[in-house]
Amino acid sequence: MDSFFDRTPFLKFLNKFPLYTYPAITVPQCHSQGPTLWIAPPRASDDQTTNSGILSTDVECLKWQAYIALRGLTDIAVRWDISPEGGIDGRLPCLHVPAIGDISLELLAPRAISRWVDGRTGNWNDQLNGYRDSSLKDESTAWVSLLEGVVHTALTLSQESSQPAFCQILKTAVARGRALGVTLSPPPAPLTGLSSVLPPFGTNITLSSIQGQYAEAITSLSERLGTDRWFLASENPTALDALAFAYLHGLLHSQDSTRIEVTRHVNLVAWEQRVRTQVEAAFTDA
Amino acid sequence: MVEGLQPAAHPHEPGENDLEKLKKWQEARLERKLRGEYESAVFNLAELVNQNLETPLSVAGVRVDGATNTRKSFLGWLIRPWLTRHTGNQAGNSNNLQGVLYTARGISHILQETDLFHSVDAKIQRSRDHLAKDGDVDIILNTREKGRLYIKTATEFGNNEGSVSVTGRVRNVFGGAELLEGHYSAGTKTRRSFQGLFSLPLSPSLRTRGQLSLFNMERDLSSFASCSESSHGFKATINSDWGTQGVHEVAYQVVLRHINNLAPNASVSIRTDAGQTIKSSISHSWTKDTRDDKITASRGYYGKLFQELAGLSGDVSFYKAEVESQISRRFVPGLSLSFAARSGFMKTLAGRGHFSDRFQLGGPLSLRSFKANSMGPRDGVDSLGGDIYWSTGISLISDIPRKAHWPVKAHIFVNTGRLDVMDATKGLSENIIECLRRPSVSAGIGLMYRFDPVRVEVNFGVPLVASQSDGMRRGFQVGIGMDFL
């Protein structure tokens, strides 16, 4: 016997509604139809003849801009009106890939960008990632550690010292990027010591304390580049070139001794300038 | 006892055997006698006053006793207009007993309006001033002040969420009827909110008040927008009651909004609006309410017009206008019809619109039988809000048969509305026509329960017509709040 509370007829009745359905209300598309890279804002530029106002001031974002450009992709749009909190995992850059055929809109985190680039260039099977041999590939790891260690610390300290104190206070942990404590080995001491009543916080490190290491790192970089077109004498640009460009570009736009150290090495300045032209040409403002 | 000297018994007096009944009867008789004497005295006094209304009298001074925490300058500020009105009357027809009584009543009323006093008792006596002339009187007001500190904790349900709150209030902070209030609450959807408010009267009639407030709120919007929103702001308001012409409020506010805590599946549209933005805006609202009951009205009407202009500084620039009205009519005892309508539009003046500023539609307090804030443009799982909307609701409200005194009523409703995005290539009138052309419609029946100060509804309804992007709620839906469509 059917009970009054038998859900099936009841649900069947409810499923008849709504009796009429309009098409969905669409969202106006206010962004580029092609791939768009979300980056941190670039430096303001008065130079109208070049595309120099399109390179991000954030090293992480600029690294991926350089990677995409040096892999030969062009006409990628960039936008910098999105907060880092809008990115995947609260970070930028992100790559917004529009729908193509059956593939819907997709937002890619940095870790997925290289796969996407490989897909676009058809370069799936390079085990050496563009390096000449496996020993150079291993050597690239050491150079990456150097750049992401001492050089990154020097650039971060240089950028922080150029900002007003209250801006540093307002920056969130996400905006600061990786904590300085994890970029150096051994990690620097905290601001408060054992004798302090405050719990350990911050890092006790200044630019002058790492000036020697930083100068050595830049000199090494210059010597390794020499007169080669790309780092580690690669035939084509690699991820190391993108990373090196990102740091060199940031250092050359700093306001203190970190910039002077780089300008002492003419080959680095010339190399950065050449790569910058190529990177700027690959992107358009969304 | 000697024959003939016994007291005559009252015809209704109980016998001497029933002492209890006799005692009660005597007490009732005494009470009737006293009441009669009192009414007679009041009648005689009223007659005496009415016969002497034209007696020349003039208020020479006003004294307020018992207001130890209230500034004299503030009391003088309140009272002076009444004295000026009394003495400055050119026709001279207020310099009599009637004028004095009117002035005393007015001053007493304005002191009660300050909400500073438990009681205000007015007395009129001959003036004790040495220079007083014949006919000069003083008005003496004996007051008893209310306590200045007030703390309350509460559990509240309203606008479809529950919360616990703590409120602290300091009355008469500087002796001028200023109010300092702090309110903190934590709830299901508004996770945390804090408001600090300082208000003071700006006019001697107390119809105009100024307010400064700081507020801080965190709301969980994940049910419809995959994010949370926190707001920190400051607001300065002037609120003026124009009596039968309604209440005007002008405000300036600056708010720091932060869209954060995005879900991993948040849409691109919500991600675009993530982060911090500042809104700096001025607004004006006009409200008029003649309803007999704000919660379950059966008579009267309610009208509200709200306008906001943002962009004086800050990151967003828009003009927004909203209008809301409700009218109720009882056409037979126990049965009333209520009609409500709301509409609004927003025009972005510079840049692009922001999620926090757009309208939302849908839910048990808005369009019933649709999910809360789920109508209009959608990107993936997120409801983005819109620039233009309208909604109407008709409800037939009835008493429960043979239980008219119950706070539970039955109702049948039909709601219609639409939330849309303005097409920048078309004019406002074209956008309005386009928005009106394809309404979503729902209908149903339900019960409403009056649970002061909110109303609780349990409805069974279905959407009859809807857009594919609308979030629908077929079947039962519960709503708790104060403003229903």
Contacts between the chains, C-beta under 8 A, distances in Angstrom:
chain1	res1	chain2	res2	distance
A	14	B	462	6.6
A	14	B	474	4.2
A	14	B	475	5.7
A	15	B	474	7.7
A	17	B	462	4.1
A	17	B	463	5.7
A	17	B	464	6.5
A	17	B	472	7.8
A	17	B	474	5.7
A	18	B	462	7.5
A	18	B	463	4.5
A	18	B	464	5.8
A	18	B	465	5.5
A	18	B	466	4.4
A	18	B	472	6.8
A	19	B	464	5.4
A	19	B	465	6.5
A	20	B	464	7.6
A	20	B	465	4.8
A	21	B	465	7.6
A	21	B	466	6.1
A	21	B	467	7.0
A	21	B	468	5.5
A	22	B	438	4.9
A	22	B	440	8.0
A	22	B	465	7.5
A	22	B	466	7.2
A	22	B	467	4.5
A	22	B	468	6.8
A	23	B	467	7.1
A	23	B	468	6.0
A	24	B	378	6.9
A	24	B	467	6.0
A	24	B	468	4.0
A	24	B	469	3.8
A	25	B	376	5.8
A	25	B	377	4.8
A	25	B	378	7.1
A	25	B	386	7.7
A	25	B	419	7.7
A	25	B	420	6.1
A	25	B	421	6.9
A	25	B	467	5.5
A	25	B	469	5.0
A	26	B	377	7.0
A	27	B	269	6.0
A	27	B	377	5.0
A	27	B	378	7.4
A	27	B	379	5.2
A	27	B	384	6.3
A	27	B	421	7.3
A	28	B	421	6.2
A	30	B	352	6.6
A	31	B	268	8.0
A	81	B	272	7.7
A	82	B	271	6.7
A	82	B	272	5.7
A	82	B	274	7.2
A	82	B	275	7.4
A	83	B	274	5.1
A	83	B	275	2.3
A	83	B	276	7.0
A	84	B	275	7.3
A	85	B	259	7.4
A	85	B	260	5.5
A	85	B	262	6.8
A	85	B	274	4.4
A	85	B	275	5.0
A	86	B	262	7.0
A	86	B	270	7.8
A	86	B	271	3.7
A	86	B	272	6.2
A	86	B	273	7.4
A	86	B	274	3.4
A	86	B	275	6.2
A	87	B	271	7.2
A	88	B	264	7.7
A	90	B	262	7.7
A	96	B	268	6.4
A	105	B	268	6.4
A	107	B	268	6.2
A	107	B	271	7.2
